[in-house]
Amino acid sequence: MYKIFGYCSLLLLFSCSKVLDQVPEFTIAEDNYWQTANDAESAAVGMYPTIQSLAQQSPLAFDAASDAATVVNSVNYAPFGLHGIPVDNLIVANYWQNNYTGIGRANDLLKHVPGMRDSIFLPGQKSRIMGEAYFVRAYLYYNLVKAFGGVPLVTTPYTSFNADFTIGRSSVDSTYQLIVSDLHQAEGLLPQTWPAAVDTRGRATQGGAQALLAKVFLSMKKYDSAAANAQYVMNSPAYSLVTGAAAYANMFSTSGKNGPEAIFEVQYVSSTQQAHGLFSFYMPTSGVPAGVQPGSYQIAPTPAIQTAFQPGDIRQKAAVAMSTPVAPAIPVPYVNKYPRLTSGAEPDIIALRLADIILVRAEALNDLGQTQAATDMLNMIRRRAFAQPLTTASIDDFPNADDLAKGYDLTLAIENERFKELAFEGQRFYDLARTGRAQAVLGITADQTLWPIPLREIQRNPRLAQNHGY
């Protein structure tokens, strides 16, 4: 889906590389670009590959640091599982660079598109492209603030190598203020849907902006706003929960891409074109289903996630499977959400989906003291998990005997539901970090909930301060 159309070949020759590391030599020429609507459209499409490139950091590295996954055999990911990430870790450095590359592309659009003649665009096209740029920039800054805390806020493209590229970090609050501002801008400019389903799920939409706002406001502990934006998404006819075991599992397969539950889905095609390769880390070396490609089995599900599901929960098989190798090899559990077929086809990565947003609303309402309304949201997800009607009371509703036996209150029940519902989707580690539960669940300090600022960025930018503890 995402094609760059040669966009980076000229204008973004430098902004597609390191955003904060340039050598002053001459001025970047722009005269041959930003002439037609196609220039702007191809530049908009060119933002999305930077999101594709994040897969091996998010969800993979974040899940390796959570209690859902354990690192079996990986030099690169072992530091995440041990919560001892060195400052020169390449995965962290790539995450910083990939996010800022996308921010640079969004900034180019936000600078140049407003000045382009309206007459060269189709009705609504210019404002929609601007909305996409605001959404992508907000999405990428949200990635950065979750991983690093406050970061340098680059909001205009660098057009001269005589500019000062060494800027300091902004505060967490300032970073969130920019994210919220960008998402409000995007919300007013983006369409609810696109003509094609692949674009409705794979490109920025009004619902995507509202969903991300709900998550951002939850992180900011602005619960009224989080609940309200989650409700906007739930009210949209563009999204609905899939029901039934087959449909649920199909969301994470190559045949179930861009379904009705997905709000923003990162698009991938095959091993030879736009692939994420997560199967290589998760799949066993043998004993996988016919037609599925074996992997190197570097990261495995923990006993905690394997035993979290109650009998009859349709999500368990979608998340975790057991290999069936030829004796004397021993069966092993593996992550089942990202299989690559032997044909080379890969599933997408769902970055935002409706179930997540319903649980965001449940958490926000609970924090507002609206216990019954929060319980209703939680039970909607639980009923789907046990193939029950979404609005009909069930024996699996909260609280039930199992919840009471485990001592769950509503806060912990919502946390546990997110653990199961969003397993291996890159959510768990940050959920524990933002709620202050990482120390109790993972046994780590507050310092360890953030990644180090990459050493190469510190060395190139003397104004960057390192995170505490690194």
Long-range contacts (C-beta under 8 A, 24 or more apart in sequence): 1-48, 1-198, 1-199, 1-202, 1-267, 1-269, 1-274, 2-45, 2-46, 2-48, 2-49, 2-52, 2-202, 2-267, 2-274, 3-42, 3-45, 4-42, 4-45, 4-46, 4-49, 5-42, 5-45, 5-46, 6-42, 7-42, 7-43, 7-45, 7-46, 7-105, 8-46, 11-43, 11-108, 12-46, 12-104, 12-105, 12-108, 14-158, 14-161, 15-101, 15-104, 15-105, 15-107, 15-108, 15-157, 15-158, 16-101, 16-104, 16-105, 17-101, 18-97, 18-100, 18-101, 18-460, 19-97, 19-100, 19-101, 19-103, 19-104, 19-154, 19-158, 19-165, 20-100, 20-152, 20-154, 20-165, 20-166, 20-167, 20-457, 20-460, 20-461, 21-165, 21-457, 21-460, 21-461, 22-158, 22-161, 22-163, 22-165, 23-161, 24-160, 24-161, 24-162, 24-163, 25-161, 26-161, 27-159, 27-160, 27-161, 27-162, 28-158, 28-159, 28-160, 28-161, 30-112, 30-159, 33-112, 34-112, 34-113, 34-115, 34-116, 36-120, 37-116, 37-120, 37-121, 37-122, 37-125, 37-126, 40-109, 40-112, 40-113, 40-116, 40-121, 40-125, 40-126, 40-129, 41-125, 41-129, 43-105, 43-108, 43-109, 43-129, 44-109, 44-129, 44-132, 44-133, 46-105, 47-102, 47-105, 47-106, 47-109, 47-132, 47-133, 47-136, 48-136, 48-202, 48-203, 48-266, 48-267, 49-274, 50-98, 50-99, 50-101, 50-102, 50-105, 50-140, 51-102, 51-136, 51-139, 51-140, 51-266, 51-351, 52-266, 52-267, 52-268, 52-274, 52-276, 53-98, 53-101, 54-95, 54-98, 54-99, 54-143, 55-266, 55-276, 55-277, 55-278, 55-349, 56-91, 56-94, 56-276, 56-277, 56-278, 56-281, 57-91, 57-92, 57-94, 57-95, 57-98, 58-95, 58-143, 58-426, 59-278, 59-349, 59-424, 59-425, 59-426, 59-427, 60-278, 60-281, 60-299, 60-426, 61-91, 61-92, 61-95, 62-426, 62-427, 62-428, 62-429, 62-430, 63-299, 63-424, 63-425, 63-426, 63-428, 63-429, 64-299, 65-429, 65-442, 66-428, 66-429, 66-432, 66-442, 67-302, 67-304, 67-305, 67-428, 67-432, 67-441, 67-442, 68-301, 68-302, 68-304, 68-305, 68-419, 68-423, 68-424, 68-428, 69-299, 69-300, 69-301, 69-302, 69-305, 69-335, 69-424, 70-299, 70-300, 70-301, 70-302, 71-298, 71-299, 72-297, 72-298, 72-299, 72-300, 73-296, 73-297, 73-298, 74-281, 74-298, 74-299, 77-281, 77-298, 77-299, 83-442, 83-444, 83-448, 85-451, 85-452, 85-470, 86-452, 87-452, 87-453, 87-454, 87-455, 87-458, 87-466, 87-470, 88-454, 88-455, 88-456, 89-452, 89-454, 92-147, 92-451, 92-452, 92-454, 93-454, 93-455, 93-456, 93-457, 95-143, 95-147, 95-451, 96-144, 96-148, 96-453, 96-454, 96-457, 97-454, 99-140, 99-141, 99-143, 99-144, 100-140, 100-144, 100-154, 102-136, 102-137, 102-140, 103-137, 103-140, 103-141, 103-154, 104-154, 104-157, 104-158, 105-136, 106-133, 106-134, 106-136, 106-137, 106-140, 107-133, 107-137, 107-154, 107-155, 107-156, 107-157, 108-157, 109-133, 110-134, 110-137, 110-155, 111-156, 111-157, 124-191, 127-189, 128-189, 128-190, 128-191, 130-185, 130-189, 131-185, 131-186, 131-187, 131-188, 131-189, 131-190, 131-204, 131-209, 132-186, 132-190, 132-203, 132-204, 134-182, 134-183, 134-185, 134-186, 134-189, 134-209, 135-182, 135-183, 135-186, 135-190, 135-204, 135-208, 135-209, 135-212, 136-204, 137-182, 138-178, 138-179, 138-180, 138-182, 138-183, 138-186, 138-209, 138-212, 138-216, 139-212, 139-264, 139-351, 141-175, 141-178, 141-179, 141-182, 142-179, 142-212, 142-215, 142-216, 144-175, 145-172, 145-175, 145-176, 145-179, 146-219, 146-430, 146-433, 146-434, 147-450, 147-451, 148-450, 148-451, 148-453, 148-467, 149-450, 149-467, 150-174, 150-175, 151-175, 152-461, 152-464, 153-178, 165-461, 166-460, 166-461, 166-462, 166-463, 167-461, 167-463, 168-463, 168-464, 168-465, 169-453, 169-463, 169-464, 169-465, 176-216, 176-219, 176-220, 179-216, 180-213, 180-216, 180-217, 180-220, 183-209, 183-212, 183-213, 183-216, 184-209, 184-213, 187-213, 192-236, 192-238, 193-238, 197-258, 198-257, 198-258, 198-267, 200-238, 200-258, 201-257, 201-258, 201-259, 201-262, 201-263, 201-264, 201-265, 202-258, 202-264, 202-265, 202-266, 202-267, 202-348, 204-264, 205-238, 205-263, 205-264, 206-236, 207-232, 207-233, 207-236, 207-238, 207-239, 207-263, 208-263, 208-264, 208-352, 210-236, 211-263, 211-264, 211-352, 211-356, 211-357, 212-264, 212-352, 214-357, 214-360, 214-361, 214-364, 215-352, 215-356, 215-357, 215-360, 217-364, 218-360, 218-363, 218-364, 218-434, 219-434, 221-367, 223-364, 223-365, 223-367, 223-368, 224-364, 224-368, 226-360, 226-361, 226-363, 226-364, 227-361, 227-364, 227-365, 227-368, 230-357, 230-358, 230-360, 230-361, 230-364, 231-361, 233-263, 233-354, 233-357, 234-354, 234-357, 234-358, 234-361, 239-263, 239-354, 240-354, 241-354, 241-355, 241-358, 241-380, 241-384, 241-390, 243-384, 243-387, 243-390, 244-314, 244-387, 245-314, 245-317, 245-318, 245-387, 248-314, 248-315, 248-318, 248-384, 249-314, 249-317, 249-318, 251-318, 251-350, 251-353, 252-318, 252-336, 252-337, 252-338, 252-347, 252-350, 253-339, 253-347, 254-339, 254-341, 254-345, 254-346, 254-347, 256-347, 257-347, 257-348, 258-348, 261-350, 261-353, 261-354, 261-355, 262-348, 262-350, 262-352, 262-353, 263-352, 263-353, 263-354, 263-357, 264-350, 264-351, 264-352, 265-348, 265-349, 265-350, 265-351, 265-353, 266-348, 266-349, 266-350, 266-351, 267-348, 268-346, 268-347, 268-348, 268-349, 269-345, 269-346, 270-343, 270-344, 270-345, 270-346, 271-340, 271-344, 271-346, 272-344, 275-340, 275-344, 275-346, 276-338, 276-346, 276-349, 277-340, 277-346, 278-338, 278-346, 278-349, 279-338, 279-339, 279-340, 279-346, 280-340, 282-334, 282-335, 282-337, 282-338, 282-424, 283-334, 283-335, 283-339, 283-340, 284-323, 284-325, 284-332, 284-334, 286-323, 286-325, 286-326, 286-329, 287-323, 287-324, 287-325, 287-326, 287-329, 287-331, 287-332, 288-323, 288-334, 288-339, 289-339, 291-341, 291-342, 291-343, 292-339, 292-340, 292-341, 292-342, 293-339, 293-340, 293-341, 293-342, 297-332, 297-334, 299-335, 300-332, 300-333, 300-334, 300-335, 301-333, 301-334, 301-335, 301-423, 301-424, 305-419, 305-420, 305-423, 306-333, 308-416, 308-419, 308-420, 309-420, 310-396, 310-402, 312-386, 312-387, 312-396, 313-385, 313-386, 313-420, 314-385, 314-386, 314-387, 315-385, 315-420, 315-421, 315-423, 319-420, 319-423, 319-424, 320-423, 335-424, 337-423, 337-424, 337-425, 338-424, 349-425, 350-425, 355-381, 355-384, 355-421, 355-422, 356-418, 356-421, 356-422, 356-425, 356-427, 359-414, 359-417, 359-418, 359-421, 359-422, 362-414, 362-417, 363-411, 363-414, 366-410, 366-411, 366-414, 371-410, 374-410, 374-414, 375-410, 378-410, 378-413, 378-414, 378-417, 381-417, 381-421, 382-417, 385-420, 385-421, 445-469
